[in-house]
């Protein structure tokens, strides 16, 4: 009897214990499932926050203050050293204080300049703002902006992308103009991109102004050349233009068409309504406008027919409203300049075209070659002042980090209103090396030579017709240490 009761107790305890153990195992399994689900939810949330800015080996972006966008921060810091050696040789006559000719002989050296220095080339912060697949924005802050630009924020725009999955989009704000190929390799710009190219040539154009050894020149003569004696020609280094930029591109990015309309180029005033003032009396001023409304525009087509091949074509038309004088640009400050009662004809539009091609062979992707051509009509709104410019070069990458490049420029101009500086012809070439470290530090060093000749039309200043009377040379050695993040 005792044995039977003992057996019954053991059976009851086994039944209860088994039930409890089974329930405990179910609870543990449920807890494991919940933990796995929570991990999946956290991963999904992280991916949603980082959508639009996630790239390989790039840290996750920051969430905006209003929790409606992801912000990716980056920037550049570039330090550069330049050593320059330039001179001016000329056959133009010298004059004395009463502006009469003193002497005229063969070619002589009228000016020399040797200089060197190190400076911070630029220090900028960039903010890429991604909202969703169809909307983003961008800011670029110039940390060492000066009065010539008068805006700390270099770029600021918003963009609607691929509206209704149609390929159409529109950018509104301050950005670079939609013109040109931008295919160079060196940190020193080419003449196609920048007006003075070789890193601010040291010989200033004032040598030909009133009081200079050659005496006073006409406005038409002065408008034949600009800063550093590089002849006036159309370029496209305008990165701060307020514009409306509609565009269309294919889904695979092989073709893109852009149009941009704006009222003023690269000016201190973002609205373009007033660029400068002309003083009439001690207390009266008259405002001057480069144009009225959106009357300047650019257009550009970019086509990539096969892998590694890029072809571009673009046009630019800049409208300027003139009064009883000439409205142009001061090259030193990128601001408007009013030349009252100028003694030459002005044009309402400065028009230019640019064509470029770049090729990286798929069977030899270490080599990149490019060429581009630009032609300008009525450059800087001088009626009858035209220019042609060719830039070409190649870059060879020995490794992903180390490469060498060579490039050259050829430039000609013709000013129908100037007899003394009727034509110019110039060429430049530079060679350099680049080395980029994986974490953003980059080095570059090179040498550039530039030279320009000016030719007169007819007998001017006792010079025979077609004389190459003035020649300018400049050599620049440059080095660069930069950091991109």
C-alpha positions as CSV (number, residue, x, y, z in Angstrom):
1,X,0.0,0.0,0.0
2,X,2.8,2.3,0.9
3,X,4.6,1.5,-2.3
4,X,1.5,2.3,-4.3
5,X,1.1,5.7,-2.7
6,X,4.8,6.5,-3.3
7,X,4.5,5.5,-6.9
8,X,1.4,7.8,-7.4
9,X,3.3,10.8,-5.8
10,X,6.3,10.3,-8.1
11,X,4.0,10.2,-11.1
12,X,2.2,13.4,-10.1
13,X,5.5,15.2,-9.5
14,X,6.8,14.1,-12.9
15,X,3.7,15.3,-14.7
16,X,3.8,18.7,-13.0
17,X,7.6,19.1,-13.5
18,X,7.3,18.2,-17.2
19,X,4.6,20.7,-17.8
20,X,6.6,23.5,-16.1
21,X,9.7,22.6,-18.1
22,X,7.7,22.6,-21.3
23,X,6.2,26.0,-20.6
24,X,9.6,27.4,-19.8
25,X,11.0,26.2,-23.1
26,X,8.1,27.9,-24.9
27,X,8.7,31.2,-23.1
28,X,12.4,31.1,-24.0
29,X,11.6,30.4,-27.7
30,X,9.2,33.3,-27.7
31,X,11.8,35.6,-26.2
32,X,14.3,34.6,-28.8
33,X,11.8,35.3,-31.6
34,X,11.0,38.8,-30.1
35,X,14.7,39.6,-29.9
36,X,15.3,38.6,-33.5
37,X,12.3,40.7,-34.6
38,X,13.5,43.7,-32.7
39,X,16.9,43.4,-34.3
40,X,15.3,43.3,-37.8
41,X,13.2,46.4,-37.0
42,X,16.3,48.3,-35.8
43,X,18.2,47.4,-38.9
44,X,15.3,48.5,-41.1
45,X,15.0,51.8,-39.2
46,X,18.8,52.5,-39.7
47,X,18.5,51.8,-43.4
48,X,15.6,54.2,-43.7
49,X,17.5,57.0,-42.0
50,X,20.6,56.5,-44.2
51,X,18.7,56.2,-47.6
52,X,20.2,58.4,-50.3
53,X,23.6,59.1,-48.7
54,X,24.9,55.6,-48.2
55,X,28.0,54.8,-50.3
56,X,30.8,52.4,-50.0
57,X,33.1,53.0,-47.1
58,X,31.3,56.2,-46.1
59,X,30.1,56.9,-42.6
60,X,26.3,57.1,-42.0
61,X,24.9,60.6,-42.3
62,X,23.4,62.8,-39.6
63,X,19.7,63.2,-39.1
64,X,18.5,66.8,-39.7
65,X,17.1,69.0,-37.0
66,X,13.5,68.4,-38.2
67,X,14.0,64.7,-38.7
68,X,13.1,65.0,-42.3
69,X,16.4,64.5,-44.1
70,X,19.8,62.9,-43.8
71,X,22.8,65.3,-43.9
72,X,26.2,64.3,-45.1
73,X,29.1,66.7,-44.2
74,X,32.4,67.0,-46.1
75,X,34.8,69.5,-47.3
76,X,38.3,70.5,-48.6
77,X,41.4,72.2,-47.3
78,X,44.1,73.0,-49.9
79,X,47.5,74.6,-49.4
80,X,49.5,75.6,-52.5
81,X,52.9,77.0,-53.3
82,X,53.7,79.0,-56.4
83,X,56.9,80.3,-57.8
84,X,56.6,82.5,-60.9
85,X,58.9,84.2,-63.3
86,X,57.5,86.5,-66.0
87,X,58.6,89.3,-68.4
88,X,57.2,91.6,-71.1
89,X,59.3,92.3,-74.3
90,X,58.0,95.0,-76.6
91,X,58.7,97.3,-79.5
92,X,56.2,99.9,-78.5
93,X,57.7,103.3,-77.9
94,X,58.4,104.8,-74.5
95,X,57.1,108.3,-73.6
96,X,58.1,111.0,-71.2
97,X,56.0,112.9,-68.7
98,X,54.3,115.1,-71.4
99,X,53.2,112.0,-73.3
100,X,55.5,112.6,-76.2
101,X,57.6,109.8,-77.8
102,X,61.1,109.6,-76.5
103,X,62.6,106.6,-78.1
104,X,61.7,103.6,-80.3
105,X,64.0,100.9,-81.2
106,X,64.1,97.1,-81.3
107,X,62.5,94.8,-78.9
108,X,63.4,95.4,-75.3
109,X,62.3,94.1,-71.9
110,X,59.8,96.5,-70.4
111,X,58.8,94.6,-67.3
112,X,59.9,91.6,-65.2
113,X,58.4,89.9,-62.2
114,X,59.7,87.1,-60.0
115,X,57.6,86.0,-57.1
116,X,56.8,83.1,-54.9
117,X,54.6,82.3,-51.9
118,X,52.5,79.8,-50.1
119,X,48.8,80.3,-49.4
120,X,45.6,78.5,-48.4
121,X,44.0,78.0,-51.8
122,X,40.6,77.2,-50.4
123,X,38.9,75.9,-47.3
124,X,35.3,74.8,-47.8
125,X,32.6,72.9,-46.0
126,X,29.9,71.0,-48.0
127,X,26.5,69.8,-46.8
128,X,24.7,67.2,-48.9
129,X,21.0,67.0,-47.8
130,X,19.0,64.0,-48.9
131,X,15.2,64.0,-48.3
132,X,14.0,61.2,-50.5
133,X,14.5,59.7,-53.9
134,X,13.1,62.8,-55.6
135,X,14.3,65.8,-53.6
136,X,17.7,66.9,-52.3
137,X,19.6,70.1,-51.5
138,X,23.2,71.3,-51.2
139,X,25.3,73.9,-49.4
140,X,29.0,74.9,-49.8
141,X,30.5,77.3,-47.3
142,X,33.7,79.1,-48.2
143,X,35.6,79.5,-44.9
144,X,37.9,82.2,-46.3
145,X,35.6,84.2,-48.5
146,X,36.6,87.8,-49.2
147,X,34.9,91.0,-50.2
148,X,35.3,90.3,-53.9
149,X,32.7,87.5,-53.5
150,X,30.8,88.9,-50.6
151,X,29.0,85.7,-49.8
152,X,30.2,83.1,-47.3
153,X,28.0,80.4,-48.8
154,X,29.3,79.8,-52.3
155,X,26.5,77.4,-53.4
156,X,23.0,76.8,-52.1
157,X,20.3,75.1,-54.1
158,X,17.4,72.7,-54.0
159,X,16.5,70.1,-56.6
160,X,13.6,68.0,-57.6
161,X,14.8,64.9,-59.3
162,X,13.2,62.5,-61.7
163,X,9.8,64.0,-61.3
164,X,7.0,61.3,-61.5
165,X,9.8,59.0,-62.8
166,X,9.9,61.0,-66.0
167,X,13.6,61.8,-66.0
168,X,12.8,65.5,-65.8
169,X,14.2,67.6,-62.9
170,X,14.8,71.2,-61.9
171,X,17.5,72.9,-59.8
172,X,16.9,76.3,-58.3
173,X,19.5,78.3,-56.5
174,X,23.2,79.4,-56.6
175,X,25.4,77.0,-58.5
176,X,28.0,76.9,-61.3
177,X,26.8,77.8,-64.8
178,X,25.8,74.9,-67.0
179,X,28.3,75.5,-69.7
180,X,31.7,73.9,-70.7
181,X,33.3,70.5,-70.5
182,X,35.5,70.8,-67.4
183,X,37.9,68.1,-68.6
184,X,41.3,69.3,-67.4
185,X,43.6,67.4,-65.0
186,X,45.8,70.0,-63.2
187,X,45.0,72.1,-60.2
188,X,46.2,75.0,-62.4
189,X,43.3,75.9,-64.7
190,X,43.5,75.9,-68.4
191,X,42.6,79.0,-70.5
192,X,39.3,77.3,-71.6
193,X,38.1,77.3,-67.9
194,X,39.7,80.4,-66.3
195,X,40.4,83.8,-67.6
196,X,44.0,84.1,-66.3
197,X,44.7,80.3,-66.0
198,X,48.3,79.8,-64.9
199,X,47.7,80.8,-61.3
200,X,47.4,84.6,-61.4
201,X,50.1,85.7,-63.7
202,X,52.3,88.2,-61.8
203,X,52.6,90.9,-64.5
204,X,49.6,93.2,-64.2
205,X,47.8,94.7,-67.2
206,X,48.2,98.2,-65.6
207,X,51.5,98.4,-67.4
208,X,49.6,99.5,-70.5
209,X,47.4,102.0,-68.7
210,X,47.8,105.8,-68.3
211,X,51.2,106.6,-66.9
212,X,52.8,103.4,-68.0
213,X,56.0,103.4,-70.1
214,X,53.9,103.2,-73.3
215,X,51.6,106.0,-72.7
216,X,47.8,106.1,-72.6
217,X,45.9,103.6,-74.7
218,X,42.4,103.8,-76.2
219,X,39.5,101.9,-74.5
220,X,39.4,99.6,-77.5
221,X,43.1,98.7,-77.0
222,X,42.6,98.2,-73.3
223,X,39.7,95.8,-73.9
224,X,42.0,93.6,-76.0
225,X,43.7,92.2,-73.0
226,X,43.0,91.8,-69.3
227,X,44.7,90.7,-66.1
228,X,48.1,89.2,-66.6
229,X,48.1,90.0,-70.3
230,X,46.1,86.9,-71.1
231,X,43.8,88.1,-74.0
232,X,40.2,88.6,-73.2
233,X,38.2,85.5,-74.1
234,X,35.1,83.7,-72.9
235,X,35.6,81.3,-70.1
236,X,33.3,79.4,-67.7
237,X,34.8,79.5,-64.2
238,X,31.6,81.0,-62.7
239,X,30.6,79.0,-59.7
240,X,28.2,81.4,-58.0
241,X,25.3,82.1,-60.4
242,X,21.7,82.2,-59.2
243,X,19.7,80.4,-61.8
244,X,16.7,78.2,-62.7
245,X,18.0,75.0,-64.2
246,X,15.5,72.5,-65.7
247,X,17.0,69.3,-67.2
248,X,16.2,65.8,-68.4
249,X,18.4,62.7,-68.2
250,X,18.0,59.0,-69.1
251,X,17.7,56.5,-66.3
252,X,21.1,55.0,-67.1
253,X,22.8,58.4,-67.1
254,X,24.0,58.1,-70.7
255,X,22.3,61.3,-71.9
256,X,21.5,64.6,-70.2
257,X,20.1,67.9,-71.5
258,X,20.3,71.0,-69.4
259,X,19.0,74.6,-69.8
260,X,19.8,77.4,-67.3
261,X,18.4,81.0,-67.2
262,X,19.7,83.7,-65.0
263,X,20.0,87.5,-64.7
264,X,23.7,88.0,-63.8
265,X,27.0,86.1,-63.6
266,X,29.0,85.5,-60.5
267,X,28.1,88.8,-58.8
268,X,28.0,90.2,-55.3
269,X,24.2,90.7,-55.6
270,X,22.4,87.4,-55.9
271,X,19.3,89.1,-57.4
272,X,21.3,90.7,-60.2
273,X,19.3,93.9,-60.0
274,X,22.1,96.2,-59.0
275,X,25.7,95.4,-59.6
276,X,27.3,98.8,-59.1
277,X,26.6,102.5,-58.9
278,X,27.8,105.3,-61.1
279,X,28.4,108.5,-59.1
280,X,26.7,111.5,-60.8
281,X,27.3,114.1,-58.1
282,X,28.6,114.1,-54.6
283,X,25.3,112.9,-53.3
284,X,23.6,111.3,-56.3
285,X,24.1,107.8,-57.7
286,X,22.6,105.9,-60.6
287,X,22.3,102.2,-60.4
288,X,23.4,100.0,-63.3
289,X,22.1,96.5,-64.2
290,X,23.9,93.9,-66.2
291,X,20.5,92.9,-67.6
292,X,16.8,93.0,-67.0
293,X,15.1,89.8,-65.9
294,X,16.2,86.4,-67.0
295,X,17.8,87.3,-70.3
296,X,21.0,85.3,-70.1
297,X,21.0,81.6,-70.6
298,X,23.1,78.5,-71.1
299,X,22.4,75.1,-72.6
300,X,24.4,71.9,-72.5
301,X,24.1,68.3,-73.8
302,X,26.1,65.5,-72.4
303,X,26.2,62.1,-74.2
304,X,28.0,58.9,-73.2
305,X,27.4,56.6,-76.2
306,X,29.7,53.8,-75.1
307,X,31.5,53.0,-71.9
308,X,34.4,55.4,-71.2
309,X,33.4,58.0,-73.8
310,X,31.9,61.3,-72.9
311,X,30.9,64.0,-75.4
312,X,29.6,67.5,-74.5
313,X,28.3,70.5,-76.4
314,X,27.1,73.8,-74.8
315,X,26.2,77.3,-75.7
316,X,26.2,80.5,-73.5
317,X,24.5,83.8,-74.3
318,X,25.1,86.7,-71.9
319,X,23.0,89.8,-72.2
320,X,24.1,93.2,-71.0
321,X,22.1,96.4,-71.1
322,X,24.2,99.5,-72.0
323,X,23.7,103.2,-71.6
324,X,26.0,105.9,-72.7
325,X,29.1,103.9,-71.9
326,X,30.3,100.3,-71.4
327,X,29.2,97.8,-68.9
328,X,31.7,94.9,-68.3
329,X,33.5,93.0,-65.6
330,X,36.4,94.0,-63.4
331,X,38.6,91.0,-63.5
332,X,40.2,91.6,-60.2
333,X,36.9,91.5,-58.2
334,X,34.4,89.8,-60.5
335,X,32.2,92.8,-60.1
336,X,30.5,95.1,-62.6
337,X,32.6,97.9,-64.1
338,X,31.1,101.0,-65.8
339,X,33.3,102.7,-68.3
340,X,31.7,106.1,-69.0
341,X,31.7,107.4,-72.6
342,X,33.9,104.5,-73.8
343,X,35.3,105.2,-77.3
344,X,34.3,101.9,-78.8
345,X,31.2,100.0,-79.8
346,X,29.5,97.6,-77.4
347,X,27.4,94.5,-78.1
348,X,24.2,93.5,-76.4
349,X,25.3,89.9,-76.2
350,X,28.4,87.9,-75.5
351,X,27.8,84.5,-77.1
352,X,30.0,81.4,-76.9
353,X,30.0,77.7,-77.8
354,X,32.0,74.8,-76.4
355,X,32.6,71.2,-77.6
356,X,34.5,68.6,-75.7
357,X,35.3,64.9,-75.8
358,X,36.9,62.7,-73.1
359,X,37.8,59.0,-73.5
360,X,39.0,56.3,-71.1
361,X,39.5,53.1,-73.2
362,X,37.8,50.1,-71.6
363,X,40.7,47.9,-72.7
364,X,43.2,50.3,-71.1
365,X,41.5,52.3,-68.3
366,X,44.8,53.7,-66.9
367,X,44.7,56.3,-69.7
368,X,42.4,59.3,-70.0
369,X,42.6,61.7,-73.0
370,X,40.5,64.8,-73.7
371,X,40.1,67.7,-76.0
372,X,37.8,70.7,-76.0
373,X,37.2,73.7,-78.2
374,X,35.6,77.1,-77.5
375,X,34.7,80.1,-79.7
376,X,33.4,83.4,-78.4
377,X,31.7,86.2,-80.2
378,X,31.8,89.8,-78.8
379,X,33.8,88.7,-75.8
380,X,33.1,90.9,-72.7
381,X,30.4,92.7,-74.8
382,X,33.1,94.3,-77.1
383,X,31.6,94.4,-80.6
384,X,33.8,92.5,-83.0
385,X,36.1,91.0,-80.4
386,X,36.2,87.2,-81.0
387,X,38.3,84.3,-79.6
388,X,39.1,80.7,-80.3
389,X,40.6,78.4,-77.7
390,X,41.7,74.7,-77.8
391,X,42.6,72.6,-74.7
392,X,43.8,69.0,-74.9
393,X,45.7,66.6,-72.7
394,X,46.2,63.2,-71.3
395,X,46.5,61.6,-67.9
396,X,48.1,58.2,-67.2
397,X,47.5,56.4,-63.9
398,X,50.4,54.1,-62.9
399,X,48.3,52.9,-59.9
400,X,45.0,53.9,-58.4
401,X,46.9,56.5,-56.3
402,X,49.7,57.8,-58.6
403,X,49.3,59.5,-62.0
404,X,51.0,61.9,-64.3
405,X,49.4,64.4,-66.8
406,X,50.3,66.7,-69.6
407,X,48.0,69.3,-71.2
408,X,48.2,72.3,-73.5
409,X,46.3,75.4,-74.6
410,X,46.2,77.4,-77.8
411,X,44.4,80.8,-77.9
412,X,43.8,83.4,-80.6
413,X,41.8,86.6,-80.4
414,X,40.9,89.4,-82.9
415,X,39.5,92.8,-82.0
416,X,38.1,94.6,-85.0
417,X,38.1,98.0,-83.1
418,X,41.7,97.9,-82.0
419,X,44.6,98.7,-84.4
420,X,47.5,98.4,-81.9
421,X,46.3,95.1,-80.3
422,X,44.4,93.9,-83.3
423,X,45.3,90.2,-83.0
424,X,46.8,87.9,-80.3
425,X,48.2,84.4,-80.4
426,X,49.2,82.4,-77.4
427,X,50.0,78.9,-76.2
428,X,50.6,77.2,-72.8
429,X,51.6,73.8,-71.6
430,X,52.0,72.1,-68.2
431,X,53.2,68.8,-66.9
432,X,52.7,67.4,-63.4
433,X,52.3,64.4,-61.1
434,X,49.5,63.5,-58.6
435,X,49.4,61.2,-55.7
436,X,46.3,60.5,-53.6
437,X,46.3,58.6,-50.3
438,X,43.2,56.4,-49.4
439,X,42.1,58.6,-46.6
440,X,41.8,61.8,-48.6
441,X,45.2,63.4,-48.5
442,X,46.5,64.4,-52.0
443,X,49.7,65.8,-53.4
444,X,50.4,67.5,-56.7
445,X,53.3,69.2,-58.3
446,X,54.0,70.6,-61.8
447,X,55.4,73.2,-64.1
448,X,53.5,75.5,-66.6
449,X,54.8,77.7,-69.3
450,X,52.7,80.4,-71.0
451,X,53.4,83.0,-73.7
452,X,51.3,85.5,-75.7
453,X,52.1,87.7,-78.7
454,X,50.2,90.8,-79.9
455,X,50.1,92.1,-83.5
456,X,49.0,95.5,-84.8
457,X,46.9,96.3,-87.9
458,X,48.2,99.0,-90.3
459,X,50.9,101.5,-89.3
460,X,50.5,102.3,-85.7
461,X,53.0,103.9,-83.3
462,X,55.5,103.9,-86.3
463,X,55.2,100.1,-86.4
464,X,54.9,98.3,-89.8
465,X,51.6,96.5,-90.5
466,X,51.4,93.1,-88.9
467,X,54.3,93.5,-86.4
468,X,54.5,91.2,-83.4
469,X,55.3,94.1,-81.2
470,X,54.7,92.7,-77.7
471,X,55.5,89.3,-76.2
472,X,54.7,88.1,-72.7
473,X,56.2,84.9,-71.1
474,X,55.5,83.4,-67.8
475,X,56.7,80.2,-66.0
476,X,55.0,78.8,-62.9
477,X,56.2,76.0,-60.6
478,X,53.5,74.8,-58.3
479,X,53.0,72.3,-55.5
480,X,49.8,71.3,-53.7
481,X,48.9,69.6,-50.4
482,X,45.2,69.0,-49.9
483,X,42.8,67.1,-47.8
484,X,39.3,66.0,-48.8
485,X,36.8,64.6,-46.3
